[in-house]
Amino acid sequence: MANILIVDDEKDIVSALKIYLSAEQYNTFAAYTGKQALEILAREEIHLVLMDIMMPEMDGISALSILRENCNVPVILLTAKSEDSDKILGLNIGADDYITKPFNPVEVLARVRSQLRRYMTLGGNKAVAAPGNLRVGPFEMDDKTKTLTQDGEPVSLTPTEYKIMRLFMSRPGEVLSPKEIYRKVWEDEPYGADSTVAVHIRHLREKLEINPAEPRYLKVVWAQGYKLCEK
């Protein structure tokens, strides 16, 4: 049974998260400042941290920075929509994911399960792709067997969806235009490429994203195309 540390100075939020997580049989610990969180992490076996950014005494970014000096336990940041710059800083320092307030309990549980599965499966180590496989973020592709896994779980793709994901995974972070995707995948001139590619991207998001309406991985770059992000 996983131990989860909830860190937020708003006691109502901590209480709500404890209810959601306890219902899924997780053990929970609570802290209301970054300093308290580090003290609990030093004495308890914690498998995942849900950490607010804005807190008194020591904020989430400072606590995360200290934590990452000697610990790689998964950390999911709890952020407000106005904290985009802090959110990016947190991801750069070593946060594994983020959830924007006000949050949906279903999304919270899905992200917690995803991070715990990855952490437990890999024994707390960073993911390393098998020789010859492609790996980007939670995705690993075995081109010999034509299979894709996400956090170790198989994802069922059509042949066309597989080709699109292979293209993205071979060029992570690059913006690919619909015409370029069409040429590479369909091997034809890109007549009507925009709508055809958009339909397939939508289907991929439905299979890969927790919330397809707010994709984390397959993102659109306005008037340019799409790109695959690690998180």
C-alpha positions as YAML, in Angstrom:
chain: A
units: angstrom
residues:
- id: 1
  name: MET
  ca: [0.00, 0.00, 0.00]
- id: 2
  name: ALA
  ca: [1.47, 3.33, -1.06]
- id: 3
  name: ASN
  ca: [2.17, 6.19, 1.34]
- id: 4
  name: ILE
  ca: [1.28, 9.61, -0.05]
- id: 5
  name: LEU
  ca: [2.30, 12.94, 1.47]
- id: 6
  name: ILE
  ca: [-0.12, 15.83, 0.89]
- id: 7
  name: VAL
  ca: [1.46, 19.28, 1.29]
- id: 8
  name: ASP
  ca: [-0.77, 22.37, 1.19]
- id: 9
  name: ASP
  ca: [-1.37, 25.26, 3.59]
- id: 10
  name: GLU
  ca: [-5.12, 25.13, 2.85]
- id: 11
  name: LYS
  ca: [-6.52, 22.56, 5.27]
- id: 12
  name: ASP
  ca: [-9.73, 22.10, 3.25]
- id: 13
  name: ILE
  ca: [-7.68, 21.00, 0.25]
- id: 14
  name: VAL
  ca: [-5.64, 18.59, 2.37]
- id: 15
  name: SER
  ca: [-8.83, 17.13, 3.85]
- id: 16
  name: ALA
  ca: [-10.43, 16.68, 0.42]
- id: 17
  name: LEU
  ca: [-7.35, 14.96, -0.99]
- id: 18
  name: LYS
  ca: [-7.16, 12.67, 2.04]
- id: 19
  name: ILE
  ca: [-10.76, 11.59, 1.40]
- id: 20
  name: TYR
  ca: [-10.13, 10.89, -2.32]
- id: 21
  name: LEU
  ca: [-6.92, 8.95, -1.67]
- id: 22
  name: SER
  ca: [-8.10, 7.04, 1.39]
- id: 23
  name: ALA
  ca: [-11.08, 5.78, -0.62]
- id: 24
  name: GLU
  ca: [-8.53, 4.15, -2.96]
- id: 25
  name: GLN
  ca: [-6.78, 2.51, 0.02]
- id: 26
  name: TYR
  ca: [-3.73, 4.82, 0.02]
- id: 27
  name: ASN
  ca: [-2.10, 5.81, 3.31]
- id: 28
  name: THR
  ca: [-1.87, 9.60, 3.63]
- id: 29
  name: PHE
  ca: [0.35, 12.00, 5.55]
- id: 30
  name: ALA
  ca: [-0.29, 15.75, 5.81]
- id: 31
  name: ALA
  ca: [2.01, 18.77, 5.93]
- id: 32
  name: TYR
  ca: [1.13, 22.45, 5.72]
- id: 33
  name: THR
  ca: [4.52, 23.96, 4.85]
- id: 34
  name: GLY
  ca: [7.52, 22.88, 2.81]
- id: 35
  name: LYS
  ca: [9.56, 22.57, 6.01]
- id: 36
  name: GLN
  ca: [7.04, 20.18, 7.55]
- id: 37
  name: ALA
  ca: [7.05, 18.14, 4.34]
- id: 38
  name: LEU
  ca: [10.83, 17.68, 4.44]
- id: 39
  name: GLU
  ca: [10.66, 16.62, 8.09]
- id: 40
  name: ILE
  ca: [8.07, 13.94, 7.28]
- id: 41
  name: LEU
  ca: [10.05, 12.75, 4.25]
- id: 42
  name: ALA
  ca: [13.12, 12.35, 6.45]
- id: 43
  name: ARG
  ca: [11.40, 9.98, 8.88]
- id: 44
  name: GLU
  ca: [8.69, 8.20, 6.85]
- id: 45
  name: GLU
  ca: [8.74, 5.98, 3.77]
- id: 46
  name: ILE
  ca: [6.84, 8.12, 1.27]
- id: 47
  name: HIS
  ca: [6.08, 6.86, -2.24]
- id: 48
  name: LEU
  ca: [4.56, 10.03, -3.76]
- id: 49
  name: VAL
  ca: [4.19, 13.71, -2.83]
- id: 50
  name: LEU
  ca: [1.34, 16.06, -3.76]
- id: 51
  name: MET
  ca: [2.86, 19.52, -3.20]
- id: 52
  name: ASP
  ca: [1.35, 22.99, -3.35]
- id: 53
  name: ILE
  ca: [3.61, 25.75, -4.67]
- id: 54
  name: MET
  ca: [2.50, 28.77, -2.64]
- id: 55
  name: MET
  ca: [2.98, 28.06, 1.09]
- id: 56
  name: PRO
  ca: [4.28, 29.96, 4.13]
- id: 57
  name: GLU
  ca: [7.62, 29.30, 5.83]
- id: 58
  name: MET
  ca: [8.99, 27.35, 2.85]
- id: 59
  name: ASP
  ca: [7.25, 27.20, -0.53]
- id: 60
  name: GLY
  ca: [6.88, 24.13, -2.71]
- id: 61
  name: ILE
  ca: [9.61, 25.08, -5.16]
- id: 62
  name: SER
  ca: [12.20, 25.50, -2.39]
- id: 63
  name: ALA
  ca: [11.14, 22.24, -0.75]
- id: 64
  name: LEU
  ca: [11.30, 20.41, -4.08]
- id: 65
  name: SER
  ca: [14.79, 21.74, -4.77]
- id: 66
  name: ILE
  ca: [16.04, 20.42, -1.41]
- id: 67
  name: LEU
  ca: [14.19, 17.12, -1.83]
- id: 68
  name: ARG
  ca: [15.78, 16.48, -5.23]
- id: 69
  name: GLU
  ca: [19.28, 16.66, -3.74]
- id: 70
  name: ASN
  ca: [18.98, 13.09, -2.48]
- id: 71
  name: CYS
  ca: [15.54, 11.68, -3.30]
- id: 72
  name: ASN
  ca: [13.70, 10.81, -6.51]
- id: 73
  name: VAL
  ca: [10.24, 10.09, -5.07]
- id: 74
  name: PRO
  ca: [7.55, 11.27, -7.55]
- id: 75
  name: VAL
  ca: [6.29, 14.81, -6.91]
- id: 76
  name: ILE
  ca: [3.06, 16.18, -8.38]
- id: 77
  name: LEU
  ca: [2.69, 19.94, -8.00]
- id: 78
  name: LEU
  ca: [-0.65, 21.48, -7.04]
- id: 79
  name: THR
  ca: [-0.78, 24.79, -8.91]
- id: 80
  name: ALA
  ca: [-3.11, 27.71, -9.55]
- id: 81
  name: LYS
  ca: [-3.67, 28.77, -13.16]
- id: 82
  name: SER
  ca: [-1.81, 32.02, -12.46]
- id: 83
  name: GLU
  ca: [1.35, 30.11, -11.46]
- id: 84
  name: ASP
  ca: [2.47, 29.01, -14.94]
- id: 85
  name: SER
  ca: [6.03, 30.32, -14.51]
- id: 86
  name: ASP
  ca: [6.39, 28.55, -11.15]
- id: 87
  name: LYS
  ca: [4.94, 25.40, -12.67]
- id: 88
  name: ILE
  ca: [7.57, 25.41, -15.43]
- id: 89
  name: LEU
  ca: [10.30, 26.10, -12.88]
- id: 90
  name: GLY
  ca: [9.07, 23.18, -10.79]
- id: 91
  name: LEU
  ca: [9.15, 20.81, -13.75]
- id: 92
  name: ASN
  ca: [12.69, 21.96, -14.57]
- id: 93
  name: ILE
  ca: [13.81, 21.37, -10.97]
- id: 94
  name: GLY
  ca: [12.42, 17.86, -10.93]
- id: 95
  name: ALA
  ca: [8.64, 17.73, -10.47]
- id: 96
  name: ASP
  ca: [7.10, 14.76, -12.28]
- id: 97
  name: ASP
  ca: [3.69, 16.24, -13.04]
- id: 98
  name: TYR
  ca: [1.26, 18.98, -12.05]
- id: 99
  name: ILE
  ca: [-2.44, 19.38, -11.36]
- id: 100
  name: THR
  ca: [-4.16, 22.74, -11.74]
- id: 101
  name: LYS
  ca: [-6.61, 23.95, -9.09]
- id: 102
  name: PRO
  ca: [-9.52, 23.59, -8.85]
- id: 103
  name: PHE
  ca: [-8.85, 19.94, -9.58]
- id: 104
  name: ASN
  ca: [-11.05, 17.06, -10.64]
- id: 105
  name: PRO
  ca: [-10.84, 14.08, -8.23]
- id: 106
  name: VAL
  ca: [-10.81, 11.66, -11.18]
- id: 107
  name: GLU
  ca: [-7.78, 13.45, -12.67]
- id: 108
  name: VAL
  ca: [-5.99, 13.50, -9.32]
- id: 109
  name: LEU
  ca: [-6.39, 9.75, -8.88]
- id: 110
  name: ALA
  ca: [-5.39, 9.03, -12.47]
- id: 111
  name: ARG
  ca: [-2.18, 11.05, -12.16]
- id: 112
  name: VAL
  ca: [-1.38, 9.51, -8.79]
- id: 113
  name: ARG
  ca: [-1.83, 5.99, -10.17]
- id: 114
  name: SER
  ca: [0.28, 6.82, -13.22]
- id: 115
  name: GLN
  ca: [3.20, 8.18, -11.20]
- id: 116
  name: LEU
  ca: [3.06, 5.38, -8.62]
- id: 117
  name: ARG
  ca: [2.96, 2.71, -11.31]
- id: 118
  name: ARG
  ca: [6.00, 4.17, -13.01]
- id: 119
  name: TYR
  ca: [7.89, 4.60, -9.73]
- id: 120
  name: MET
  ca: [7.11, 1.12, -8.39]
- id: 121
  name: THR
  ca: [7.76, -0.61, -11.71]
- id: 122
  name: LEU
  ca: [11.15, 1.02, -12.10]
- id: 123
  name: GLY
  ca: [12.15, 0.60, -8.48]
- id: 124
  name: GLY
  ca: [12.56, 4.34, -8.03]
- id: 125
  name: ASN
  ca: [14.99, 4.64, -10.94]
- id: 126
  name: LYS
  ca: [14.66, 6.72, -14.04]
- id: 127
  name: ALA
  ca: [13.20, 4.91, -17.01]
- id: 128
  name: VAL
  ca: [15.64, 3.47, -19.51]
- id: 129
  name: ALA
  ca: [14.39, 2.16, -22.81]
- id: 130
  name: ALA
  ca: [15.32, -1.37, -23.88]
- id: 131
  name: PRO
  ca: [18.02, -1.48, -26.58]
- id: 132
  name: GLY
  ca: [16.59, -0.45, -29.92]
- id: 133
  name: ASN
  ca: [13.37, 0.94, -28.42]
- id: 134
  name: LEU
  ca: [12.20, 4.53, -28.52]
- id: 135
  name: ARG
  ca: [11.31, 6.19, -25.22]
- id: 136
  name: VAL
  ca: [9.78, 9.62, -24.62]
- id: 137
  name: GLY
  ca: [8.36, 10.46, -21.20]
- id: 138
  name: PRO
  ca: [5.96, 7.65, -20.19]
- id: 139
  name: PHE
  ca: [5.92, 6.15, -23.70]
- id: 140
  name: GLU
  ca: [8.08, 3.29, -24.95]
- id: 141
  name: MET
  ca: [7.86, 1.89, -28.46]
- id: 142
  name: ASP
  ca: [9.17, -1.47, -29.64]
- id: 143
  name: ASP
  ca: [9.41, -1.19, -33.40]
- id: 144
  name: LYS
  ca: [10.10, -4.91, -33.82]
- id: 145
  name: THR
  ca: [6.79, -5.93, -32.31]
- id: 146
  name: LYS
  ca: [5.01, -2.70, -33.35]
- id: 147
  name: THR
  ca: [3.82, -2.08, -29.80]
- id: 148
  name: LEU
  ca: [3.50, 1.02, -27.62]
- id: 149
  name: THR
  ca: [3.33, 1.13, -23.83]
- id: 150
  name: GLN
  ca: [2.48, 4.04, -21.55]
- id: 151
  name: ASP
  ca: [3.79, 3.76, -17.99]
- id: 152
  name: GLY
  ca: [4.36, 0.09, -18.76]
- id: 153
  name: GLU
  ca: [0.76, -0.51, -19.87]
- id: 154
  name: PRO
  ca: [0.07, -1.54, -23.51]
- id: 155
  name: VAL
  ca: [-1.80, 0.92, -25.72]
- id: 156
  name: SER
  ca: [-3.89, -0.43, -28.58]
- id: 157
  name: LEU
  ca: [-3.17, 1.57, -31.76]
- id: 158
  name: THR
  ca: [-4.24, 1.24, -35.36]
- id: 159
  name: PRO
  ca: [-1.38, 0.92, -37.91]
- id: 160
  name: THR
  ca: [-1.79, 4.59, -38.87]
- id: 161
  name: GLU
  ca: [-1.82, 5.76, -35.25]
- id: 162
  name: TYR
  ca: [1.32, 3.71, -34.63]
- id: 163
  name: LYS
  ca: [3.10, 5.37, -37.56]
- id: 164
  name: ILE
  ca: [2.12, 8.83, -36.32]
- id: 165
  name: MET
  ca: [3.39, 8.08, -32.79]
- id: 166
  name: ARG
  ca: [6.60, 6.63, -34.19]
- id: 167
  name: LEU
  ca: [7.19, 9.85, -36.11]
- id: 168
  name: PHE
  ca: [6.58, 11.97, -33.00]
- id: 169
  name: MET
  ca: [8.76, 9.75, -30.81]
- id: 170
  name: SER
  ca: [11.63, 9.87, -33.28]
- id: 171
  name: ARG
  ca: [11.52, 13.68, -33.10]
- id: 172
  name: PRO
  ca: [10.36, 14.59, -29.57]
- id: 173
  name: GLY
  ca: [9.70, 18.26, -28.91]
- id: 174
  name: GLU
  ca: [9.79, 19.16, -32.61]
- id: 175
  name: VAL
  ca: [6.81, 20.86, -34.19]
- id: 176
  name: LEU
  ca: [5.54, 18.82, -37.14]
- id: 177
  name: SER
  ca: [3.10, 20.39, -39.59]
- id: 178
  name: PRO
  ca: [0.04, 18.43, -40.76]
- id: 179
  name: LYS
  ca: [1.49, 18.35, -44.27]
- id: 180
  name: GLU
  ca: [4.78, 16.90, -43.04]
- id: 181
  name: ILE
  ca: [2.98, 14.29, -40.94]
- id: 182
  name: TYR
  ca: [0.81, 13.34, -43.91]
- id: 183
  name: ARG
  ca: [3.78, 12.98, -46.26]
- id: 184
  name: LYS
  ca: [5.71, 10.81, -43.78]
- id: 185
  name: VAL
  ca: [2.82, 8.60, -42.67]
- id: 186
  name: TRP
  ca: [0.63, 8.31, -45.75]
- id: 187
  name: GLU
  ca: [3.55, 8.67, -48.19]
- id: 188
  name: ASP
  ca: [1.44, 10.80, -50.50]
- id: 189
  name: GLU
  ca: [0.89, 14.43, -51.42]
- id: 190
  name: PRO
  ca: [-0.86, 16.24, -48.55]
- id: 191
  name: TYR
  ca: [-4.21, 17.10, -50.10]
- id: 192
  name: GLY
  ca: [-6.67, 17.67, -47.27]
- id: 193
  name: ALA
  ca: [-3.90, 16.89, -44.81]
- id: 194
  name: ASP
  ca: [-5.09, 19.20, -42.02]
- id: 195
  name: SER
  ca: [-8.44, 17.55, -41.36]
- id: 196
  name: THR
  ca: [-7.17, 13.99, -41.86]
- id: 197
  name: VAL
  ca: [-4.27, 14.45, -39.45]
- id: 198
  name: ALA
  ca: [-6.46, 16.29, -36.92]
- id: 199
  name: VAL
  ca: [-8.87, 13.34, -36.73]
- id: 200
  name: HIS
  ca: [-6.03, 10.90, -36.03]
- id: 201
  name: ILE
  ca: [-4.47, 13.21, -33.44]
- id: 202
  name: ARG
  ca: [-7.85, 13.40, -31.68]
- id: 203
  name: HIS
  ca: [-8.09, 9.60, -31.60]
- id: 204
  name: LEU
  ca: [-4.55, 9.33, -30.22]
- id: 205
  name: ARG
  ca: [-5.33, 11.86, -27.50]
- id: 206
  name: GLU
  ca: [-8.39, 9.84, -26.49]
- id: 207
  name: LYS
  ca: [-6.11, 6.84, -25.94]
- id: 208
  name: LEU
  ca: [-3.09, 8.58, -24.40]
- id: 209
  name: GLU
  ca: [-4.32, 11.60, -22.46]
- id: 210
  name: ILE
  ca: [-6.05, 11.58, -19.08]
- id: 211
  name: ASN
  ca: [-8.01, 14.62, -20.24]
- id: 212
  name: PRO
  ca: [-8.00, 14.80, -24.07]
- id: 213
  name: ALA
  ca: [-9.44, 18.33, -23.92]
- id: 214
  name: GLU
  ca: [-6.30, 19.50, -22.09]
- id: 215
  name: PRO
  ca: [-3.54, 17.33, -23.58]
- id: 216
  name: ARG
  ca: [-0.20, 17.00, -21.78]
- id: 217
  name: TYR
  ca: [1.66, 15.06, -24.44]
- id: 218
  name: LEU
  ca: [0.29, 15.63, -27.96]
- id: 219
  name: LYS
  ca: [0.09, 19.41, -28.09]
- id: 220
  name: VAL
  ca: [-0.94, 21.79, -30.85]
- id: 221
  name: VAL
  ca: [1.27, 24.73, -31.75]
- id: 222
  name: TRP
  ca: [-1.06, 27.35, -33.17]
- id: 223
  name: ALA
  ca: [-0.80, 27.76, -36.97]
- id: 224
  name: GLN
  ca: [2.25, 25.47, -37.08]
- id: 225
  name: GLY
  ca: [1.37, 21.90, -36.19]
- id: 226
  name: TYR
  ca: [1.77, 19.39, -33.37]
- id: 227
  name: LYS
  ca: [4.52, 18.21, -31.06]
- id: 228
  name: LEU
  ca: [5.09, 15.42, -28.55]
- id: 229
  name: CYS
  ca: [6.09, 16.58, -25.07]
- id: 230
  name: GLU
  ca: [7.61, 14.42, -22.35]
- id: 231
  name: LYS
  ca: [5.25, 15.85, -19.70]
...
